[in-house]
Amino acid sequence: MAARSRIEWTESTWNPVTGCTKVSPGCQHCYAERMAKRLHAMGQPNYANGFRLTVHPHAVEAPLSWKTPQVIFVNSMSDLFHEDVPMEFIRRVFDVMNQASWHQFQILTKRSGRLLQLDSSLSWAENIWMGVSVETERYEPRIDDLRHTHAAVKFLSLEPLLGALPDLDLSAIDWVIVGGESGPGARPMKEEWVLDIRDQCIDQGVPLFFKQWGGTNKKKAGRLLQGRTWDEMPTGVTC
């Protein structure tokens, strides 16, 4: 069975890789690291190494047995393009996504340089969505790397949003997710940053998904933006 997800913009998660290392400020309060430590303490076999990067060959073919079509977030507990994930293992993951054409797969990375480097060696079926995380202006070059890949659906995760992004170039971008940081030590997100991104999405014709305000109590903070939810998805897709 697929692992059902509480993440608002997906349905299930699939983790053929677990564990990661921090590469930019958005990683500071990593939810996956907190979860991995908890699962390790509970004795979950896939987290015997805690949050140390670990590949799980036994998990690679799992989506082929999930017969109900679903939207699947790939490696919610890691980064498929981490430098320590072997190229051949990444190819195996892509082979399964190509075979499991009845699912939609969402991959998200902060390592856009390696993504672009490997892009031409991967088989990009139409059901494979590729996204990059961008938390401040400094990391906008990740968007350019994404733009030059062969992914059929390209998306941005502006979460945790840690600063204004006033000059986003959304050409060839199919979807934008925005969200504030949540959990212990969550850094604040300003409404003006979100409103500006919303307006840029409207002006450039890109669907917007506003995930959450975040904070130490994200349920209380909610996900309304000026009195409404923004649950837009790429054209022709519902979640």
Contacts in CASP RR format, 6 or more apart in sequence:
PFRMAT RR
TARGET T0000
AUTHOR 0000-0000-0000
METHOD contacts of the structure
MODEL  1
MAARSRIEWTESTWNPVTGCTKVSPGCQHCYAERMAKRLHAMGQPNYANG
FRLTVHPHAVEAPLSWKTPQVIFVNSMSDLFHEDVPMEFIRRVFDVMNQA
SWHQFQILTKRSGRLLQLDSSLSWAENIWMGVSVETERYEPRIDDLRHTH
AAVKFLSLEPLLGALPDLDLSAIDWVIVGGESGPGARPMKEEWVLDIRDQ
CIDQGVPLFFKQWGGTNKKKAGRLLQGRTWDEMPTGVTC
1 66 0 8 1.000
2 11 0 8 1.000
2 12 0 8 1.000
2 13 0 8 1.000
2 14 0 8 1.000
2 62 0 8 1.000
2 63 0 8 1.000
2 66 0 8 1.000
2 70 0 8 1.000
2 72 0 8 1.000
3 12 0 8 1.000
3 13 0 8 1.000
3 14 0 8 1.000
3 15 0 8 1.000
4 11 0 8 1.000
4 12 0 8 1.000
5 11 0 8 1.000
5 12 0 8 1.000
5 13 0 8 1.000
5 73 0 8 1.000
5 76 0 8 1.000
7 13 0 8 1.000
7 73 0 8 1.000
7 76 0 8 1.000
7 211 0 8 1.000
8 209 0 8 1.000
8 211 0 8 1.000
8 212 0 8 1.000
8 223 0 8 1.000
8 231 0 8 1.000
9 106 0 8 1.000
9 177 0 8 1.000
9 209 0 8 1.000
9 211 0 8 1.000
9 233 0 8 1.000
9 239 0 8 1.000
10 71 0 8 1.000
10 72 0 8 1.000
10 73 0 8 1.000
10 106 0 8 1.000
10 239 0 8 1.000
11 70 0 8 1.000
11 71 0 8 1.000
11 72 0 8 1.000
11 239 0 8 1.000
12 66 0 8 1.000
12 70 0 8 1.000
12 71 0 8 1.000
12 72 0 8 1.000
12 73 0 8 1.000
13 72 0 8 1.000
13 73 0 8 1.000
13 74 0 8 1.000
13 76 0 8 1.000
13 77 0 8 1.000
14 59 0 8 1.000
14 62 0 8 1.000
14 63 0 8 1.000
14 72 0 8 1.000
14 73 0 8 1.000
14 74 0 8 1.000
14 75 0 8 1.000
14 105 0 8 1.000
15 46 0 8 1.000
15 56 0 8 1.000
15 59 0 8 1.000
15 75 0 8 1.000
15 76 0 8 1.000
15 77 0 8 1.000
15 78 0 8 1.000
16 55 0 8 1.000
16 56 0 8 1.000
16 57 0 8 1.000
16 59 0 8 1.000
16 60 0 8 1.000
16 62 0 8 1.000
16 74 0 8 1.000
16 75 0 8 1.000
16 89 0 8 1.000
16 93 0 8 1.000
17 53 0 8 1.000
17 54 0 8 1.000
17 55 0 8 1.000
17 56 0 8 1.000
17 75 0 8 1.000
17 77 0 8 1.000
17 78 0 8 1.000
17 79 0 8 1.000
17 80 0 8 1.000
17 82 0 8 1.000
17 85 0 8 1.000
17 89 0 8 1.000
18 36 0 8 1.000
18 46 0 8 1.000
18 47 0 8 1.000
18 49 0 8 1.000
18 50 0 8 1.000
18 51 0 8 1.000
18 53 0 8 1.000
18 54 0 8 1.000
18 56 0 8 1.000
18 75 0 8 1.000
18 77 0 8 1.000
18 78 0 8 1.000
19 32 0 8 1.000
19 33 0 8 1.000
19 36 0 8 1.000
19 49 0 8 1.000
19 50 0 8 1.000
19 51 0 8 1.000
19 52 0 8 1.000
19 53 0 8 1.000
19 54 0 8 1.000
19 77 0 8 1.000
19 78 0 8 1.000
20 27 0 8 1.000
20 30 0 8 1.000
20 32 0 8 1.000
20 33 0 8 1.000
20 51 0 8 1.000
20 53 0 8 1.000
20 77 0 8 1.000
20 78 0 8 1.000
20 79 0 8 1.000
20 82 0 8 1.000
21 53 0 8 1.000
21 82 0 8 1.000
22 28 0 8 1.000
22 30 0 8 1.000
23 110 0 8 1.000
23 111 0 8 1.000
24 110 0 8 1.000
24 135 0 8 1.000
24 138 0 8 1.000
24 139 0 8 1.000
25 135 0 8 1.000
25 136 0 8 1.000
25 162 0 8 1.000
26 110 0 8 1.000
26 133 0 8 1.000
26 135 0 8 1.000
26 160 0 8 1.000
26 162 0 8 1.000
26 181 0 8 1.000
27 110 0 8 1.000
28 187 0 8 1.000
29 160 0 8 1.000
29 181 0 8 1.000
29 183 0 8 1.000
29 184 0 8 1.000
29 185 0 8 1.000
29 186 0 8 1.000
29 187 0 8 1.000
31 182 0 8 1.000
31 183 0 8 1.000
32 51 0 8 1.000
32 76 0 8 1.000
32 77 0 8 1.000
32 78 0 8 1.000
33 51 0 8 1.000
35 77 0 8 1.000
36 47 0 8 1.000
36 50 0 8 1.000
36 51 0 8 1.000
36 77 0 8 1.000
37 50 0 8 1.000
37 51 0 8 1.000
39 46 0 8 1.000
39 47 0 8 1.000
39 50 0 8 1.000
40 47 0 8 1.000
40 48 0 8 1.000
40 49 0 8 1.000
40 50 0 8 1.000
40 51 0 8 1.000
46 54 0 8 1.000
46 56 0 8 1.000
46 59 0 8 1.000
48 54 0 8 1.000
53 78 0 8 1.000
53 82 0 8 1.000
53 84 0 8 1.000
53 85 0 8 1.000
55 85 0 8 1.000
55 86 0 8 1.000
55 89 0 8 1.000
57 89 0 8 1.000
57 92 0 8 1.000
60 89 0 8 1.000
60 92 0 8 1.000
60 93 0 8 1.000
60 96 0 8 1.000
61 96 0 8 1.000
63 72 0 8 1.000
63 96 0 8 1.000
63 97 0 8 1.000
63 100 0 8 1.000
63 103 0 8 1.000
63 105 0 8 1.000
64 96 0 8 1.000
64 99 0 8 1.000
64 100 0 8 1.000
66 100 0 8 1.000
66 103 0 8 1.000
67 102 0 8 1.000
69 102 0 8 1.000
69 103 0 8 1.000
69 104 0 8 1.000
70 103 0 8 1.000
70 104 0 8 1.000
71 103 0 8 1.000
71 104 0 8 1.000
71 106 0 8 1.000
71 237 0 8 1.000
71 239 0 8 1.000
72 103 0 8 1.000
72 104 0 8 1.000
72 105 0 8 1.000
72 106 0 8 1.000
73 106 0 8 1.000
73 108 0 8 1.000
74 80 0 8 1.000
74 93 0 8 1.000
74 97 0 8 1.000
74 105 0 8 1.000
74 106 0 8 1.000
74 107 0 8 1.000
74 108 0 8 1.000
75 107 0 8 1.000
75 108 0 8 1.000
78 85 0 8 1.000
79 85 0 8 1.000
79 108 0 8 1.000
79 109 0 8 1.000
79 110 0 8 1.000
79 111 0 8 1.000
80 90 0 8 1.000
80 93 0 8 1.000
80 107 0 8 1.000
80 109 0 8 1.000
81 90 0 8 1.000
81 109 0 8 1.000
81 111 0 8 1.000
81 112 0 8 1.000
81 113 0 8 1.000
81 114 0 8 1.000
81 115 0 8 1.000
81 118 0 8 1.000
82 111 0 8 1.000
82 114 0 8 1.000
83 111 0 8 1.000
83 114 0 8 1.000
87 118 0 8 1.000
87 121 0 8 1.000
90 118 0 8 1.000
90 122 0 8 1.000
91 121 0 8 1.000
91 122 0 8 1.000
94 122 0 8 1.000
94 123 0 8 1.000
94 124 0 8 1.000
94 128 0 8 1.000
95 123 0 8 1.000
97 103 0 8 1.000
97 105 0 8 1.000
97 125 0 8 1.000
97 127 0 8 1.000
97 128 0 8 1.000
98 123 0 8 1.000
98 125 0 8 1.000
98 128 0 8 1.000
100 127 0 8 1.000
101 125 0 8 1.000
101 127 0 8 1.000
102 127 0 8 1.000
103 127 0 8 1.000
104 127 0 8 1.000
104 129 0 8 1.000
104 237 0 8 1.000
105 127 0 8 1.000
105 128 0 8 1.000
105 129 0 8 1.000
106 129 0 8 1.000
106 131 0 8 1.000
106 155 0 8 1.000
107 128 0 8 1.000
107 129 0 8 1.000
107 130 0 8 1.000
107 131 0 8 1.000
108 131 0 8 1.000
108 132 0 8 1.000
108 133 0 8 1.000
108 157 0 8 1.000
109 115 0 8 1.000
109 130 0 8 1.000
109 131 0 8 1.000
109 132 0 8 1.000
109 133 0 8 1.000
110 132 0 8 1.000
110 133 0 8 1.000
110 139 0 8 1.000
110 142 0 8 1.000
112 132 0 8 1.000
112 141 0 8 1.000
112 142 0 8 1.000
112 145 0 8 1.000
112 146 0 8 1.000
113 142 0 8 1.000
113 145 0 8 1.000
115 130 0 8 1.000
115 132 0 8 1.000
115 145 0 8 1.000
115 146 0 8 1.000
115 149 0 8 1.000
116 145 0 8 1.000
116 146 0 8 1.000
116 148 0 8 1.000
116 149 0 8 1.000
119 148 0 8 1.000
119 149 0 8 1.000
119 150 0 8 1.000
120 150 0 8 1.000
122 150 0 8 1.000
124 130 0 8 1.000
124 149 0 8 1.000
124 150 0 8 1.000
124 151 0 8 1.000
124 152 0 8 1.000
125 152 0 8 1.000
126 152 0 8 1.000
126 153 0 8 1.000
127 152 0 8 1.000
128 151 0 8 1.000
128 152 0 8 1.000
128 153 0 8 1.000
129 151 0 8 1.000
129 152 0 8 1.000
129 153 0 8 1.000
129 154 0 8 1.000
129 155 0 8 1.000
129 174 0 8 1.000
129 175 0 8 1.000
129 234 0 8 1.000
130 146 0 8 1.000
130 149 0 8 1.000
130 151 0 8 1.000
130 153 0 8 1.000
130 154 0 8 1.000
130 155 0 8 1.000
131 146 0 8 1.000
131 151 0 8 1.000
131 154 0 8 1.000
131 155 0 8 1.000
131 156 0 8 1.000
131 157 0 8 1.000
132 142 0 8 1.000
132 143 0 8 1.000
132 145 0 8 1.000
132 146 0 8 1.000
132 156 0 8 1.000
132 157 0 8 1.000
133 139 0 8 1.000
133 142 0 8 1.000
133 156 0 8 1.000
133 157 0 8 1.000
133 158 0 8 1.000
133 159 0 8 1.000
134 140 0 8 1.000
134 142 0 8 1.000
134 143 0 8 1.000
134 156 0 8 1.000
134 157 0 8 1.000
134 158 0 8 1.000
134 165 0 8 1.000
135 158 0 8 1.000
135 159 0 8 1.000
135 160 0 8 1.000
135 161 0 8 1.000
135 162 0 8 1.000
135 163 0 8 1.000
136 162 0 8 1.000
136 163 0 8 1.000
136 165 0 8 1.000
137 163 0 8 1.000
137 164 0 8 1.000
137 165 0 8 1.000
137 166 0 8 1.000
137 167 0 8 1.000
140 165 0 8 1.000
140 168 0 8 1.000
143 156 0 8 1.000
143 168 0 8 1.000
143 169 0 8 1.000
143 173 0 8 1.000
146 154 0 8 1.000
146 156 0 8 1.000
146 173 0 8 1.000
147 154 0 8 1.000
147 171 0 8 1.000
147 172 0 8 1.000
147 173 0 8 1.000
153 174 0 8 1.000
153 175 0 8 1.000
153 234 0 8 1.000
154 172 0 8 1.000
154 173 0 8 1.000
154 174 0 8 1.000
154 175 0 8 1.000
155 173 0 8 1.000
155 174 0 8 1.000
155 175 0 8 1.000
155 176 0 8 1.000
155 177 0 8 1.000
155 234 0 8 1.000
156 170 0 8 1.000
156 173 0 8 1.000
156 175 0 8 1.000
156 176 0 8 1.000
156 177 0 8 1.000
157 177 0 8 1.000
158 165 0 8 1.000
158 176 0 8 1.000
158 177 0 8 1.000
158 178 0 8 1.000
158 179 0 8 1.000
158 197 0 8 1.000
159 177 0 8 1.000
159 178 0 8 1.000
159 179 0 8 1.000
159 180 0 8 1.000
159 181 0 8 1.000
159 211 0 8 1.000
160 179 0 8 1.000
160 180 0 8 1.000
160 181 0 8 1.000
160 182 0 8 1.000
160 186 0 8 1.000
160 187 0 8 1.000
160 189 0 8 1.000
161 178 0 8 1.000
161 179 0 8 1.000
161 180 0 8 1.000
161 189 0 8 1.000
161 193 0 8 1.000
161 194 0 8 1.000
161 197 0 8 1.000
162 181 0 8 1.000
162 187 0 8 1.000
162 189 0 8 1.000
163 189 0 8 1.000
163 190 0 8 1.000
163 193 0 8 1.000
164 190 0 8 1.000
164 192 0 8 1.000
164 193 0 8 1.000
164 196 0 8 1.000
165 193 0 8 1.000
165 196 0 8 1.000
165 197 0 8 1.000
165 200 0 8 1.000
166 196 0 8 1.000
168 197 0 8 1.000
168 200 0 8 1.000
168 204 0 8 1.000
170 176 0 8 1.000
170 200 0 8 1.000
170 201 0 8 1.000
170 204 0 8 1.000
170 205 0 8 1.000
170 206 0 8 1.000
171 204 0 8 1.000
173 206 0 8 1.000
174 206 0 8 1.000
174 207 0 8 1.000
174 234 0 8 1.000
174 235 0 8 1.000
175 206 0 8 1.000
175 207 0 8 1.000
175 209 0 8 1.000
175 232 0 8 1.000
175 233 0 8 1.000
175 234 0 8 1.000
176 197 0 8 1.000
176 201 0 8 1.000
176 206 0 8 1.000
176 207 0 8 1.000
176 208 0 8 1.000
176 209 0 8 1.000
177 209 0 8 1.000
177 211 0 8 1.000
178 194 0 8 1.000
178 197 0 8 1.000
178 198 0 8 1.000
178 208 0 8 1.000
178 209 0 8 1.000
178 210 0 8 1.000
178 211 0 8 1.000
179 189 0 8 1.000
179 194 0 8 1.000
179 210 0 8 1.000
179 211 0 8 1.000
179 212 0 8 1.000
179 213 0 8 1.000
179 214 0 8 1.000
180 186 0 8 1.000
180 189 0 8 1.000
180 211 0 8 1.000
180 212 0 8 1.000
180 213 0 8 1.000
180 214 0 8 1.000
180 215 0 8 1.000
181 187 0 8 1.000
181 189 0 8 1.000
181 214 0 8 1.000
181 215 0 8 1.000
182 212 0 8 1.000
182 214 0 8 1.000
182 215 0 8 1.000
182 216 0 8 1.000
182 218 0 8 1.000
183 214 0 8 1.000
183 215 0 8 1.000
183 216 0 8 1.000
183 218 0 8 1.000
184 216 0 8 1.000
185 216 0 8 1.000
186 214 0 8 1.000
186 215 0 8 1.000
186 216 0 8 1.000
188 215 0 8 1.000
189 213 0 8 1.000
189 214 0 8 1.000
194 210 0 8 1.000
194 225 0 8 1.000
195 225 0 8 1.000
195 226 0 8 1.000
197 208 0 8 1.000
198 208 0 8 1.000
198 210 0 8 1.000
198 225 0 8 1.000
198 230 0 8 1.000
201 207 0 8 1.000
201 208 0 8 1.000
202 208 0 8 1.000
207 232 0 8 1.000
207 233 0 8 1.000
207 234 0 8 1.000
207 235 0 8 1.000
208 230 0 8 1.000
208 232 0 8 1.000
209 230 0 8 1.000
209 231 0 8 1.000
209 232 0 8 1.000
209 233 0 8 1.000
210 223 0 8 1.000
210 225 0 8 1.000
210 229 0 8 1.000
210 230 0 8 1.000
210 231 0 8 1.000
211 223 0 8 1.000
212 218 0 8 1.000
212 221 0 8 1.000
212 222 0 8 1.000
212 223 0 8 1.000
213 221 0 8 1.000
213 222 0 8 1.000
213 223 0 8 1.000
214 221 0 8 1.000
214 222 0 8 1.000
215 221 0 8 1.000
223 229 0 8 1.000
231 239 0 8 1.000
233 239 0 8 1.000
END
